[in-house]
C-alpha cells in the first residue's frame, strides 16, 4: 500500500459496468500454483467465448435449420463462462475448473449422441478436454477425465450396436479409442512432466516476487503508520483534497486552525475558507495544478475561520499522482501565521513610520554603525549628496559625498567630518559643512550629532543631523548685495527718494533729493519735514497724504502735484508714496519717489493748446468746436444760441493785397470776437474766413443783445484803425431743448450767407430782423 494512500473513508457501491469490467483482469493469489491455474482458467474462458460464438455463426450460416440449437448453445456457453469467470474472480478457481471440464465433457458427449456416435470432432473434443483437465486439475483430474471419456466412447459404441444411436464403423471406433487412450496417456505424462518443471520455475519466481511484495507491503505498512502518526500528530494543518476541490481528509491541527470538524470539512469546498480577495488567484492556481500547468505552491494567503475571523496561513500545496502519472489528489499543508503577520505588520508599520518620519524631515539624517559602515541616509540626505550610502570606508567619505569646508573649495579633512567626530565619541554642535554634489549648487549645512549606545552602554554607532542654511547664507549674501545696490541706486538715481517715520520726518534721502531740497549732505535732512523745505501750500497736502497712507495702508501712485518753494519757481512732480513696514508687517512710516515733470507738463500744456486752438488767431479750432458741439448736444445748457461769422472781402484781399493782409484781417476779427463775447462762450475759427460761436444757456433775446455788443465792438475797432475797415457777415439761430443743435448751426449758417448777400447783419428769427 502506498503511504500516500488513495483517500477513502467508506467502500462505495460498485456499478454494473465496474463489475463486468473487473472480469477482464484475473485476480492475483498468494499461492503460486493457484495463481497460475487462475490465470490459465481466465485465459481459457475468454478464449472459449469468442470461439463458440464464431463457430455458432458459421454453422448457422451453413445450416440455417440448426440456428435455434446453436443459438441456445451459444447462450448457454457464454452464460456458463461468465459465471465461471465470476467464481474465478472470487477465488473459487478449483470449483470453476471442475465445472468447466464437466461442461465441456457434457457438451462433447451430447454432441456425440446427437451427431451419430463417435467421430472425429468428438475425439478431438475429448482430447482437448483431457488436456485441459491435466493442465487445470493436475494428473488425477486428467486421468479421471480420460477414463470417463473412454467409458463414454465405449458406451456410445455399444449404444450404436444396440440401435440406440446411428450406426458407425465399430472397428474404426475401437481403433480410435485405443489410439486415443495411448495418445492421451503419453500426452498426459509428457505434459505433466513439462508442466511440473515449468510450474516449478514459475513458482520459484513468483515466490521471490511474493517475498519482495511482502517486504514492500511491510515497509508500506510501516510507512503508512509513520505517515498516519505524522498526519494526526502534526502541528501543521494538513488537508487531502480531491480533484474537484473537496476536502476528503483533514488532520486535527487543520480543524483547530479553522474551527471546523472533520465531518464539516468533508461537506465543504476548499474555496469556503479562502479570503474573497485571494479567491481568483486560488482558483487559477488549483486549476493549473490539476492540469499540470503549475508545480508546487508556497505562499502566504489570507483565510477565513468558521467564526468569520480573518487569519493568515503559510500554505504549501502540491499534487499527488498515481504510478501512471495520473493526478489523484492534492495535499495542502497550512500553518497559522496570524500572530507572526500581525507582529510583522506592526514592525513594518513602525519601520514605515520611522522611514516616513525621517524622509519627511526638513533636515538630513545620516548614521553609521560602530564599524563605520553607513546604515542610514534619509531622503533629504540622499538628495543633498546625490546618492544613497555605499560600503565605503570613512577615509573616502569627503571625496565620495562631496564634503567641503565653509569656503566651498577646500575638501573637508577626514578627521573633521562631523560623523567621524561623533564616531570618536565627540558631541558635535553646528559644524559648518558645504555639500557640493555634481550638477547641484553648493549647499551650506550646519551639522550636529554624537554617538549612541545600547542599554549596556556599548556604543552602537553615531548619528548626525544636517540643517540646511543655504537660504540663510544666500539671504545674507543677497542682503549685502542689495545694500550695495541700494547705495548705488540711492546715490545715482536722479529722482528724489526719501523715507519718513510716522511723524513724516525724514529718516533717509538720496543724493538727488538732498540736492533738490538744498542740503549739501543727505544726512542733514534726517529729522526734518516737508515744512522745513516747501511752502505750506505743498507741505500740508503732502503731510496729509502720508498720514492717510499710514492709516489705510493704501499707496499713492504717480500723483502729479506742484512743489512750491519760497525762493524758486513752482515745479511739477510725479510722486509715488507707499507704506513702510517692519519685519512683522507693521507700518512704521512711508517711503516715496518724486520725479520732476515740469518740462513734461509745459510740453503737455503746449501740445494741448495746439490741439485745441487755431495758431493764427488764438481761438479754438474746428476740432475743439466739434467736441464742444457734441458735448452740448447731450447736455443740460439749453437754450443754446449759435453765431456764424464770415469775413467779408477776404478772397479779394488775399488776391489783391496778399495773404499777409488776409491773415491780418483774421487776427483783427479774432480780437473783436474775443472782446465781444463772454468768457464761457465757445469762440472758434472753423474754416479759412469762417468763425462760429456757441452761446450756452442763451435764448434768442440774449443772443440779440450779444450781437449788438459785437456790432458796437466792431464799430469801435474800425474807428480806431487807420487802414481798411473790417466787415463781417453774421447769422444767429437759437436751439431749445426740443431742437437739434446741428440743425441750429445749419440755420445760423444759412442766415449768415443771407446777410452776406444782402450786405447786412442778420439775426433770425427775431422781431428786430
C-alpha positions in Angstrom: 0.0 0.0 0.0 1.3 3.5 -0.9 1.9 5.5 2.2 0.1 8.3 0.4 -2.9 6.1 0.2 -5.7 6.7 -2.0 -8.2 8.7 0.0 -11.1 6.6 1.0 -13.4 6.5 4.0 -16.1 4.0 3.2 -16.5 1.4 0.4 -18.6 2.8 -2.4 -21.2 0.6 -4.2 -19.8 -0.9 -7.4 -21.7 -0.2 -10.6 -22.7 -2.9 -13.1 -20.1 -1.6 -15.6 -17.3 -1.8 -13.0 -18.4 -5.4 -12.1 -18.3 -6.6 -15.7 -15.0 -4.8 -16.4 -13.4 -6.5 -13.4 -13.9 -9.9 -15.1 -11.3 -9.0 -17.7 -8.5 -8.9 -15.2 -7.8 -12.2 -13.3 -7.2 -11.7 -9.6 -3.8 -12.4 -8.0 -3.4 -15.1 -5.4 -0.7 -15.6 -2.7 -0.4 -19.3 -3.8 1.9 -19.6 -6.8 0.2 -22.7 -8.3 -3.2 -21.3 -7.6 -2.2 -18.1 -9.3 -1.0 -20.0 -12.3 -4.2 -22.0 -12.5 -6.3 -18.8 -12.0 -4.6 -17.1 -14.9 -4.9 -20.2 -17.2 -8.5 -20.6 -16.4 -9.2 -16.9 -17.1 -7.5 -17.2 -20.5 -9.3 -20.4 -21.4 -12.7 -19.0 -20.5 -12.1 -15.8 -22.5 -10.9 -17.8 -25.5 -13.9 -20.2 -25.3 -16.5 -17.4 -25.5 -15.4 -16.0 -28.9 -14.7 -19.4 -30.3 -18.2 -20.7 -29.5 -19.7 -17.5 -30.9 -17.7 -17.8 -34.1 -18.4 -21.5 -34.7 -22.1 -20.9 -34.0 -22.2 -18.1 -36.6 -20.5 -20.3 -39.2 -22.8 -23.3 -38.5 -26.0 -21.1 -38.5 -24.9 -19.7 -41.9 -24.2 -23.1 -43.3 -27.1 -24.9 -41.7 -30.0 -22.5 -41.2 -32.1 -25.3 -39.7 -29.6 -25.5 -36.8 -30.0 -21.8 -35.9 -32.1 -22.3 -32.8 -29.9 -25.1 -31.4 -26.6 -23.3 -31.9 -28.1 -20.0 -30.6 -29.1 -21.8 -27.5 -25.7 -23.5 -27.3 -24.0 -20.1 -27.6 -26.1 -18.5 -24.9 -25.5 -21.4 -22.5 -21.7 -21.5 -23.1 -21.5 -17.7 -22.7 -23.6 -17.6 -19.6 -21.7 -20.5 -18.0 -18.3 -18.9 -18.9 -19.3 -15.6 -17.3 -20.4 -17.5 -14.2 -17.1 -19.4 -14.1 -15.2 -16.1 -14.6 -17.0 -14.6 -11.6 -16.2 -17.7 -9.5 -12.6 -17.4 -10.6 -12.6 -13.7 -9.7 -13.9 -14.5 -6.2 -11.2 -17.1 -5.7 -13.1 -20.4 -6.4 -10.7 -21.4 -9.1 -10.8 -25.2 -8.4 -14.6 -25.3 -8.5 -14.6 -23.2 -11.6 -12.1 -25.6 -13.3 -14.1 -28.7 -12.4 -17.3 -27.1 -13.7 -15.5 -26.0 -16.9 -14.2 -29.6 -17.6 -17.6 -31.0 -16.7 -19.4 -28.6 -19.0 -17.1 -29.3 -21.9 -17.3 -33.1 -21.4 -21.1 -32.9 -21.3 -21.2 -30.8 -24.5 -18.8 -33.2 -26.3 -20.8 -36.3 -25.1 -24.1 -34.6 -26.1 -22.7 -33.7 -29.5 -21.6 -37.4 -30.0 -25.0 -38.7 -29.2 -26.8 -36.2 -31.3 -24.4 -36.5 -34.3 -24.4 -40.2 -34.7 -21.8 -41.5 -32.2 -18.1 -41.3 -32.0 -16.5 -39.3 -34.9 -13.5 -37.1 -35.5 -14.9 -33.9 -33.8 -15.9 -36.0 -30.8 -12.4 -37.5 -30.5 -10.9 -34.0 -30.9 -13.1 -32.6 -28.3 -12.3 -35.3 -25.8 -8.6 -34.8 -26.4 -8.9 -31.1 -25.8 -11.0 -31.8 -22.6 -8.4 -34.3 -21.3 -5.5 -31.9 -22.0 -7.3 -29.0 -20.2 -8.1 -31.3 -17.3 -4.5 -32.2 -17.0 -3.5 -28.6 -17.0 -6.2 -27.3 -14.6 -6.8 -30.4 -12.4 -3.4 -31.9 -12.4 -2.7 -35.6 -13.2 -5.6 -37.1 -11.2 -8.1 -34.9 -12.8 -6.6 -35.6 -16.2 -6.6 -39.4 -15.7 -10.2 -39.3 -14.3 -11.3 -37.3 -17.3 -9.6 -39.7 -19.7 -11.2 -42.7 -18.1 -14.6 -41.1 -18.2 -14.1 -40.1 -21.8 -13.1 -43.7 -22.7 -16.1 -45.1 -20.9 -18.3 -42.6 -22.8 -16.8 -43.7 -26.1 -17.3 -47.4 -25.3 -20.9 -46.7 -24.2 -21.6 -44.9 -27.4 -20.2 -47.8 -29.4 -22.4 -50.3 -27.7 -25.3 -47.9 -28.0 -24.7 -47.7 -31.7 -24.7 -51.6 -31.9 -27.8 -51.8 -29.9 -29.5 -49.4 -32.2 -29.8 -46.5 -29.8 -27.6 -44.4 -31.9 -27.0 -44.2 -35.6 -24.6 -47.0 -36.7 -20.9 -46.3 -37.1 -17.9 -48.4 -38.1 -17.2 -50.4 -34.9 -13.7 -51.4 -35.8 -12.7 -47.9 -36.6 -14.2 -46.7 -33.4 -12.3 -49.3 -31.3 -9.1 -48.4 -33.0 -9.7 -44.7 -32.5 -10.4 -45.4 -28.8 -7.2 -47.4 -28.4 -5.1 -44.8 -30.2 -6.8 -42.1 -28.2 -6.1 -43.7 -24.9 -2.5 -44.4 -25.7 -2.1 -40.9 -27.1 -3.7 -39.4 -24.1 -1.6 -41.3 -21.6 1.6 -40.2 -23.5 0.4 -36.6 -23.7 -0.5 -36.6 -20.0 2.9 -38.0 -18.9 4.8 -35.6 -21.1 2.6 -32.6 -20.3 2.7 -33.4 -16.7 6.5 -33.5 -16.7 6.8 -30.3 -18.6 4.1 -28.6 -16.6 5.7 -29.6 -13.3 9.1 -28.2 -14.4 7.6 -25.1 -15.9 5.4 -24.5 -12.8 8.4 -25.0 -10.5 10.3 -22.3 -12.2 7.3 -20.1 -12.2 6.6 -21.0 -8.6 10.2 -20.0 -7.6 9.9 -16.7 -9.5 6.5 -16.0 -8.0 7.8 -16.9 -4.6 10.6 -14.4 -4.9 8.2 -11.8 -6.2 5.8 -12.6 -3.3 8.6 -12.2 -0.8 9.5 -8.8 -2.4 5.9 -7.9 -2.3 5.6 -8.9 1.3 8.6 -6.8 2.2 7.2 -3.9 0.2 3.8 -4.3 2.0 5.6 -4.5 5.3 7.5 -1.3 4.5 4.4 0.3 3.2 2.5 -0.6 6.4 5.3 0.9 8.4 5.4 3.9 6.2 1.7 4.2 6.4 2.0 4.1 10.2 4.6 6.8 10.2 2.5 8.9 7.8 -0.6 8.4 9.9 1.4 9.4 13.1 2.8 12.5 11.4 -0.6 13.3 9.8 -2.5 13.1 13.1 0.1 14.5 15.4 1.5 17.3 13.2 1.2 20.9 14.5 0.8 22.0 10.9 -2.7 21.6 9.3 -2.8 19.1 6.5 -5.7 18.5 4.1 -6.2 15.9 1.3 -8.3 17.5 -1.4 -9.8 15.7 -4.4 -9.5 16.9 -7.9 -12.8 18.8 -7.6 -11.6 20.9 -4.6 -13.5 19.0 -1.9 -11.5 18.1 1.3 -11.6 14.3 1.8 -9.4 14.1 4.9 -8.1 16.7 7.4 -5.9 16.4 10.4 -6.8 17.8 13.9 -4.3 20.7 13.5 -6.2 22.0 10.4 -9.5 21.5 12.2 -8.2 23.5 15.1 -6.9 26.3 12.8 -10.2 26.8 11.0 -12.6 25.7 13.7 -14.4 23.1 11.6 -14.8 19.4 12.4 -13.7 16.6 10.1 -17.3 16.0 9.0 -17.8 19.7 8.3 -14.7 19.8 6.1 -15.9 16.8 4.1 -19.0 18.6 3.1 -17.2 21.8 2.1 -15.3 23.2 -0.9 -11.8 24.5 -0.3 -12.8 28.0 -1.5 -15.1 28.4 1.5 -12.0 29.1 3.7 -10.3 31.3 1.2 -10.5 35.1 1.6 -12.5 36.8 -1.2 -9.6 38.9 -2.2 -7.5 35.7 -2.7 -10.3 33.8 -4.5 -9.3 34.3 -8.1 -5.7 33.6 -7.5 -6.5 30.4 -5.6 -8.9 29.1 -8.2 -6.4 29.8 -11.0 -3.6 28.0 -9.2 -5.7 25.0 -8.3 -6.9 24.6 -11.9 -3.3 25.0 -13.2 -2.1 22.4 -10.6 -4.7 19.8 -11.7 -4.0 20.4 -15.4 -0.2 20.1 -14.9 0.5 23.8 -15.7 1.8 24.7 -12.3 4.1 23.0 -9.8 4.2 23.2 -6.0 3.0 26.4 -4.4 4.4 28.0 -1.3 2.6 31.2 -0.4 1.2 33.3 2.4 -2.5 33.9 2.0 -5.5 35.2 3.9 -8.1 32.7 5.0 -11.5 32.8 6.9 -12.2 30.8 10.0 -15.6 29.3 10.8 -16.3 32.3 13.2 -15.6 34.7 10.4 -12.2 35.9 11.7 -9.6 36.5 9.0 -6.3 34.7 9.6 -3.0 34.4 7.7 -1.7 31.0 6.7 1.5 29.8 5.3 0.5 27.2 2.6 2.4 24.5 0.9 0.3 22.8 -1.8 1.3 20.1 -4.3 -0.3 17.4 -6.5 -0.1 13.7 -5.8 -0.1 11.4 -8.9 -0.5 7.6 -9.3 2.0 5.2 -10.8 0.9 6.2 -14.3 1.3 10.0 -13.5 -2.4 10.3 -13.4 -3.5 13.1 -10.9 -5.1 11.5 -7.8 -5.5 14.2 -5.2 -4.0 17.4 -3.8 -2.1 17.8 -0.5 -2.2 21.2 1.2 -0.2 21.9 4.4 -1.2 25.1 6.2 0.4 26.9 9.2 -1.4 29.7 11.1 1.0 32.6 11.0 -1.6 35.3 12.0 0.3 36.4 15.1 3.6 36.5 13.2 1.9 38.5 10.4 0.5 40.9 12.9 3.9 41.3 14.5 5.5 41.8 11.1 2.8 44.3 10.2 3.3 46.1 13.4 7.1 46.1 12.9 6.6 47.2 9.3 4.3 50.0 10.4 6.8 51.1 12.9 9.6 50.9 10.3 7.4 52.7 7.8 6.5 55.4 10.3 10.2 55.8 11.2 11.2 55.9 7.5 8.4 58.3 6.6 9.3 60.5 9.6 12.9 60.5 8.6 12.2 61.0 4.9 9.8 63.9 5.6 12.2 65.7 7.9 13.5 69.0 6.5 16.9 68.1 7.8 19.3 65.4 6.5 20.0 62.5 8.9 23.0 60.2 8.5 24.1 57.3 10.8 26.8 54.6 10.9 27.4 51.6 13.0 30.3 51.1 15.4 32.4 49.8 12.5 32.0 53.0 10.5 29.5 51.4 8.0 26.8 53.8 6.8 23.4 52.4 7.7 21.1 55.4 7.3 20.6 58.1 4.7 17.2 59.7 4.8 15.6 61.1 1.7 17.0 64.7 2.2 20.5 63.3 2.8 20.3 61.3 -0.4 19.1 64.3 -2.4 21.8 66.6 -1.0 24.6 64.1 -1.6 23.1 62.9 -4.9 23.4 59.2 -4.0 22.5 56.5 -1.5 25.1 55.2 1.0 27.6 52.6 -0.1 30.1 50.4 1.8 32.8 53.0 1.5 35.5 53.4 4.2 35.4 56.6 6.2 38.6 58.0 4.7 36.8 58.2 1.3 33.6 60.0 2.6 34.8 63.5 1.9 35.5 62.8 -1.8 32.6 60.4 -2.4 30.0 62.5 -0.7 31.4 65.9 -1.9 32.1 67.4 1.5 33.9 70.8 1.6 34.9 73.4 4.1 32.9 76.6 4.5 34.9 78.3 1.8 33.2 75.9 -0.7 36.6 74.9 -2.3 38.7 73.1 0.3 37.9 69.4 0.7 36.9 68.6 4.3 39.6 66.7 6.1 38.6 63.2 7.2 39.1 63.9 10.9 36.9 67.0 10.6 33.9 65.1 9.1 31.2 65.5 11.8 30.0 61.9 11.6 33.6 60.7 12.2 34.0 63.1 15.1 30.8 61.7 16.6 32.0 58.1 16.0 35.1 59.1 18.0 32.7 59.9 20.9 32.6 63.7 20.4 29.4 65.7 20.6 29.2 67.9 17.5 27.3 71.3 17.6 26.6 73.3 14.4 29.7 72.4 12.4 29.6 74.3 9.1 30.0 72.0 6.1 29.4 72.6 2.4 28.0 69.8 0.2 28.7 70.4 -3.4 27.3 67.4 -5.3 27.8 67.3 -9.1 25.1 69.2 -11.0 23.8 70.9 -7.9 24.7 74.3 -6.4 26.8 74.4 -3.2 24.7 73.6 -0.1 25.7 75.1 3.2 24.6 73.0 6.2 25.3 73.0 10.0 25.8 69.6 11.4 25.1 68.4 15.0 25.2 64.9 16.4 27.0 62.4 18.5 27.4 58.7 19.4 24.6 56.5 20.5 24.7 53.5 22.9 22.7 50.4 23.8 21.3 49.7 27.2 24.5 48.2 28.4 26.5 51.3 27.5 28.2 49.8 24.5 28.5 52.2 21.5 26.3 51.1 18.6 27.4 53.9 16.2 26.9 57.6 15.6 24.3 59.8 14.1 24.3 63.4 12.8 21.6 65.8 11.6 22.3 68.3 8.9 20.3 71.6 8.8 20.3 73.5 5.5 21.4 77.1 6.0 21.9 77.7 2.3 18.9 80.0 2.1 20.2 82.0 5.1 23.6 82.2 3.6 22.1 83.3 0.3 19.9 85.7 2.1 22.9 87.2 3.9 24.7 87.5 0.6 21.7 88.8 -1.1 21.2 91.4 1.7 24.7 92.5 1.3 24.3 92.7 -2.4 21.0 94.6 -2.0 22.5 97.0 0.4 25.3 97.7 -2.1 22.7 98.0 -4.9 20.6 100.3 -2.7 23.6 102.6 -2.1 24.3 102.6 -5.9 20.6 103.3 -6.6 20.3 106.0 -3.9 23.4 107.8 -5.0 22.9 107.7 -8.7 19.1 107.9 -9.4 18.1 111.4 -10.5 14.7 111.1 -8.9 14.2 112.1 -5.2 13.9 109.1 -2.9 13.0 109.5 0.7 12.0 107.5 3.8 9.9 109.0 6.6 8.8 107.9 10.1 5.2 108.0 11.4 5.6 111.8 12.1 6.6 112.3 8.4 10.2 113.2 9.4 12.9 112.2 7.0 15.0 109.2 8.1 16.9 108.9 4.9 17.0 110.6 1.5 19.2 110.0 -1.6 21.7 112.4 -3.0 19.4 113.7 -5.7 16.8 114.6 -3.0 19.4 116.3 -0.9 20.5 118.5 -3.8 16.8 119.3 -4.7 16.0 120.2 -1.1 19.1 122.4 -0.7 21.2 120.1 1.5 24.9 119.5 0.9 24.7 116.1 2.6 21.7 113.7 2.7 22.3 113.3 6.5 21.4 116.9 7.0 17.7 116.1 6.1 17.3 113.5 8.9 14.7 114.7 11.4 13.3 117.4 9.2 9.9 117.6 7.5 8.4 119.0 4.3 7.5 122.1 6.2 11.3 122.8 6.5 11.7 122.6 2.7 8.5 123.6 1.0 5.8 126.3 1.4 2.7 125.3 3.4 0.8 125.1 0.2 2.7 122.0 -0.7 3.9 120.7 2.7 0.4 120.4 4.2 -1.2 118.3 1.4 1.9 116.1 1.4 1.7 115.6 5.2 -2.0 114.7 4.9 -1.3 112.2 2.1 1.3 110.4 4.2 -0.8 110.2 7.3 -3.6 108.7 5.1 -1.3 106.1 3.7 -0.2 105.1 7.2 -3.8 104.9 8.3 -5.2 102.9 5.4 -2.1 101.1 4.1 -3.0 102.1 0.6 -0.3 103.6 -1.6 -0.5 106.7 -3.8 0.9 106.0 -7.2 2.1 108.5 -9.8 0.3 111.5 -8.3 1.1 114.7 -10.2 1.4 117.7 -7.9 3.1 121.0 -7.7 6.1 121.8 -5.4 6.0 125.4 -4.2 9.2 126.9 -2.8 10.0 130.2 -1.1 12.9 131.0 -3.2 12.4 129.3 -6.6 9.8 128.8 -9.2 7.0 126.3 -8.8 7.8 122.8 -10.2 5.7 119.8 -11.2 6.5 116.3 -9.8 5.1 112.8 -10.2 5.0 111.3 -6.8 4.6 107.7 -5.6 4.3 107.0 -1.9 3.9 103.7 -0.1 3.7 102.4 3.5 7.0 101.5 5.0 6.6 98.2 7.1 8.8 96.4 9.5 9.6 92.7 9.5 6.3 91.9 11.3 4.3 93.8 8.6 3.5 96.8 10.9 3.5 100.2 9.3 6.4 102.3 10.6 6.3 105.2 8.2 6.3 105.9 4.4 8.7 106.0 1.6 8.4 107.6 -1.8 9.9 108.6 -5.1 9.3 112.1 -6.7 10.3 112.8 -10.3 10.5 116.3 -11.7 8.0 116.5 -14.6 8.0 120.3 -15.0 9.3 120.3 -18.6 6.9 117.5 -19.5 3.9 119.4 -18.0 4.9 122.5 -20.0 5.2 120.4 -23.2 1.8 118.8 -22.5 0.2 122.2 -21.9 1.6 123.4 -25.2 0.6 120.4 -27.1 -2.9 120.6 -25.5 -3.2 124.2 -26.5 -2.1 123.5 -30.1 -4.5 120.6 -30.4 -7.5 122.8 -29.4 -6.6 126.3 -30.7 -6.0 127.9 -34.1 -2.4 129.0 -34.4 -3.1 132.2 -36.4 -6.0 133.6 -34.3 -5.6 132.0 -30.9 -9.2 131.0 -31.0 -10.5 127.4 -30.6 -10.0 125.3 -33.7 -12.6 123.3 -35.6 -11.8 120.0 -33.8 -12.4 121.6 -30.4 -15.6 123.2 -31.7 -17.0 119.9 -32.8 -16.2 118.3 -29.4 -17.9 121.1 -27.7 -20.9 120.8 -30.0 -21.2 117.1 -29.3 -20.9 117.7 -25.5 -23.6 120.5 -25.5 -25.9 118.4 -27.7 -26.4 115.9 -24.8 -26.1 118.4 -22.0 -28.5 120.5 -19.9 -27.5 124.0 -21.0 -30.4 124.7 -23.4 -31.4 127.1 -24.9 -28.2 127.4 -26.9 -27.6 130.0 -29.5 -25.2 129.6 -32.4 -23.5 132.5 -34.2 -21.9 132.0 -37.6 -19.5 134.8 -38.8 -17.8 135.2 -42.2 -15.2 137.9 -43.0 -16.3 139.9 -46.0 -14.0 140.6 -49.0 -11.5 138.0 -47.7 -10.7 136.5 -51.1 -10.4 139.9 -52.7 -7.9 141.0 -50.0 -5.8 137.8 -50.5 -5.8 138.1 -54.2 -5.0 141.9 -54.4 -3.1 142.6 -51.3 -1.6 139.2 -50.4 -2.2 136.6 -47.8 -0.4 138.5 -45.1 -3.1 141.2 -45.3 -5.7 138.4 -45.3 -4.1 136.9 -42.1 -4.2 140.3 -40.5 -7.9 140.6 -41.2 -8.4 137.2 -39.5 -6.4 138.3 -36.4 -8.4 141.5 -36.2 -11.6 139.5 -36.4 -10.5 137.2 -33.6 -9.6 140.2 -31.4 -13.1 141.8 -32.0 -14.8 138.4 -31.1 -12.7 137.9 -28.0 -13.7 141.4 -26.8 -17.4 141.0 -27.7 -18.3 137.5 -26.4 -18.4 136.2 -22.9 -15.7 134.1 -21.2 -17.8 130.9 -21.2 -18.8 131.3 -24.8 -17.1 129.0 -27.3 -15.4 131.1 -30.0 -13.7 129.1 -32.8 -12.3 129.6 -36.2 -13.8 126.6 -38.2 -12.6 127.5 -41.7 -10.5 129.9 -43.8 -12.6 133.0 -43.1 -15.4 131.4 -41.1 -15.9 131.7 -37.4 -18.5 130.1 -35.1 -19.6 130.8 -31.6 -21.7 128.6 -29.2 -23.6 130.5 -26.5 -24.8 128.1 -23.8 -27.9 129.0 -21.8 -28.6 131.8 -24.2 -32.1 132.4 -25.6 -32.8 134.5 -28.7 -33.3 137.8 -26.9 -30.0 137.5 -25.1 -28.3 136.4 -28.3 -29.6 139.6 -29.9 -28.0 141.6 -27.0 -24.7 139.8 -27.6 -25.0 140.6 -31.3 -25.5 144.3 -30.5 -22.4 144.2 -28.3 -20.5 142.6 -31.2 -21.6 145.4 -33.6 -20.5 148.1 -31.1 -17.1 146.4 -30.6 -16.6 146.1 -34.4 -17.5 149.8 -34.9 -15.1 150.8 -32.1 -12.4 148.7 -33.7 -12.9 150.2 -37.2 -12.9 153.8 -35.8 -9.6 153.3 -34.1 -8.0 151.6 -37.1 -6.4 153.7 -39.8 -6.4 151.1 -42.5 -9.1 149.1 -44.2 -12.3 148.7 -42.2 -13.3 145.2 -41.0 -16.7 143.9 -42.3 -18.4 140.8 -41.0 -21.5 138.8 -42.2 -23.3 137.3 -39.2 -26.1 134.7 -38.8 -27.6 133.8 -35.4 -30.1 131.0 -34.5 -31.3 129.5 -31.2 -32.0 125.9 -30.2 -34.4 125.0 -27.5 -34.2 121.7 -25.5 -36.5 120.1 -28.1 -34.4 121.3 -31.1 -31.5 119.6 -32.8 -28.3 121.6 -32.2 -26.7 120.7 -35.5 -29.8 121.9 -37.4 -29.5 125.2 -35.4 -25.9 125.5 -36.6 -27.1 124.9 -40.2 -29.8 127.6 -39.7 -27.3 130.1 -38.4 -25.0 129.4 -41.3 -27.9 130.0 -43.8 -28.7 133.3 -42.1 -25.1 134.3 -42.3 -24.9 133.7 -46.1 -28.2 135.6 -46.5 -26.8 138.5 -44.6 -23.7 138.4 -46.9 -25.9 138.5 -49.9 -28.0 141.4 -48.5 -24.9 143.2 -47.2 -26.3 143.5 -43.7 -26.1 141.8 -40.4 -28.8 139.2 -39.9 -30.2 137.6 -36.7 -33.2 135.3 -37.1 -35.9 134.7 -36.4 -36.1 137.9 -34.4 -38.6 140.8 -34.4 -35.7 143.1 -35.0 -34.6 141.3 -38.1 
